[in-house]
Amino acid sequence: MARISGVDIPNNKRVEYSLTYIKGIGLPMSQKILTDLGIDYNIRAKDLTDSQIAGINSKIVELKIPVEGELRTITSQNIRRLIEIRAYRGIRHQKGLPVRGQKTRANARTRKGKKKTVGGTKKKLAKK
């Protein structure tokens, strides 16, 4: 199993898709790295040589792409900064609500968590 940037990439997938398992590298960046190194997109990750793996690692460092732990750190610092300056987005992060303007009355279960039933809402709605 090939290990790139501290991540074991899947062996049986094509290299261009295997590289996307590294946080911070999407398909276009994966293709750019492989093109620059002259590696065919269609070969499987298990068929990469040690020199090709080392080349991919060095190319990621050379392009100064924040990946994995460094990227997670940057993201958490950005969220922490929004919370500290009491920005609207920071408050939404703090409360565990959707940040990007989505409605919350019926949906947003991913962000809000499991549904908590609150009693007495039916009567309140009937009075209005």
C-alpha positions as CSV (number, residue, x, y, z in Angstrom):
1,M,0.0,0.0,0.0
2,A,1.5,3.3,-1.1
3,R,1.8,6.0,1.6
4,I,1.8,9.6,0.4
5,S,1.7,12.6,2.8
6,G,1.0,10.2,5.7
7,V,-2.0,8.7,4.1
8,D,-2.4,5.1,2.8
9,I,-3.9,5.5,-0.7
10,P,-6.1,2.7,-2.0
11,N,-4.2,0.2,-4.2
12,N,-6.8,-1.0,-6.6
13,K,-8.0,2.5,-7.8
14,R,-6.4,4.5,-10.6
15,V,-3.7,6.9,-9.4
16,E,-5.6,10.1,-10.2
17,Y,-8.5,9.0,-7.9
18,S,-6.3,7.4,-5.3
19,L,-4.5,10.8,-4.7
20,T,-7.9,12.4,-3.9
21,Y,-8.0,10.4,-0.7
22,I,-5.4,12.9,0.7
23,K,-7.3,15.8,2.3
24,G,-6.5,19.0,0.3
25,I,-5.9,17.3,-3.1
26,G,-8.9,17.1,-5.4
27,L,-9.1,15.6,-8.9
28,P,-7.7,18.7,-10.8
29,M,-4.7,19.0,-8.5
30,S,-4.1,15.2,-8.7
31,Q,-4.1,15.4,-12.5
32,K,-1.7,18.4,-12.4
33,I,0.7,16.5,-10.2
34,L,0.6,13.4,-12.4
35,T,1.0,15.5,-15.6
36,D,4.0,17.4,-14.2
37,L,5.7,14.1,-13.2
38,G,4.8,12.3,-16.5
39,I,2.9,9.6,-14.7
40,D,0.0,7.9,-16.6
41,Y,-3.5,8.5,-15.0
42,N,-4.6,5.0,-15.8
43,I,-2.1,3.0,-13.8
44,R,-3.2,1.5,-10.5
45,A,-1.7,2.8,-7.2
46,K,-0.2,-0.6,-6.5
47,D,1.8,-0.4,-9.7
48,L,3.6,2.9,-8.7
49,T,7.4,2.5,-8.2
50,D,9.1,3.9,-5.1
51,S,10.7,6.7,-7.2
52,Q,7.2,7.7,-8.5
53,I,5.9,7.8,-5.0
54,A,8.8,9.9,-3.8
55,G,8.3,12.2,-6.8
56,I,4.6,12.7,-5.9
57,N,5.6,13.5,-2.3
58,S,8.2,16.0,-3.4
59,K,5.8,17.6,-5.9
60,I,3.2,18.2,-3.1
61,V,5.9,19.8,-1.0
62,E,7.2,21.9,-4.0
63,L,3.7,23.2,-4.8
64,K,3.2,24.2,-1.2
65,I,-0.2,22.6,-1.0
66,P,-1.5,22.4,2.5
67,V,-2.6,18.8,3.1
68,E,-3.9,16.7,5.9
69,G,-2.9,17.9,9.4
70,E,-1.7,21.3,8.2
71,L,-5.0,21.9,6.3
72,R,-7.1,20.8,9.3
73,T,-5.1,23.2,11.5
74,I,-5.7,26.1,9.1
75,T,-9.4,25.4,8.9
76,S,-9.8,25.2,12.7
77,Q,-7.9,28.4,13.2
78,N,-10.1,30.2,10.7
79,I,-13.3,29.0,12.5
80,R,-11.8,29.9,15.9
81,R,-11.0,33.4,14.5
82,L,-14.6,33.8,13.4
83,I,-15.9,32.8,16.8
84,E,-13.5,35.1,18.6
85,I,-14.5,38.2,16.6
86,R,-18.2,37.3,17.1
87,A,-18.9,37.2,13.4
88,Y,-22.3,35.9,12.3
89,R,-20.6,32.8,10.8
90,G,-18.7,32.2,14.0
91,I,-21.8,32.4,16.1
92,R,-23.5,29.8,13.8
93,H,-20.4,27.5,14.1
94,Q,-20.6,27.9,17.9
95,K,-24.3,27.0,18.1
96,G,-23.9,24.1,15.7
97,L,-26.3,25.6,13.1
98,P,-25.8,25.8,9.3
99,V,-23.4,28.6,8.4
100,R,-24.2,29.3,4.8
101,G,-27.7,30.6,4.9
102,Q,-29.7,27.3,4.7
103,K,-33.2,27.1,6.3
104,T,-33.4,25.4,9.6
105,R,-37.1,24.9,10.3
106,A,-37.5,21.5,8.5
107,N,-34.0,20.4,7.4
108,A,-30.4,20.9,8.6
109,R,-30.4,17.6,10.5
110,T,-26.7,17.0,9.6
111,R,-25.6,20.1,11.4
112,K,-28.2,20.2,14.2
113,G,-27.9,16.5,15.1
114,K,-30.6,14.0,16.0
115,K,-34.1,15.4,16.3
116,K,-35.2,16.5,19.8
117,T,-39.0,16.6,20.1
118,V,-40.3,19.6,22.0
119,G,-43.9,19.4,23.4
120,G,-46.6,22.0,23.0
121,T,-45.7,23.3,19.6
122,K,-48.9,22.1,18.0
123,K,-51.1,24.2,20.3
124,K,-49.0,27.3,19.7
125,L,-49.2,27.0,16.0
126,A,-53.0,26.4,16.2
127,K,-53.5,29.7,18.1
128,K,-51.8,31.8,15.5
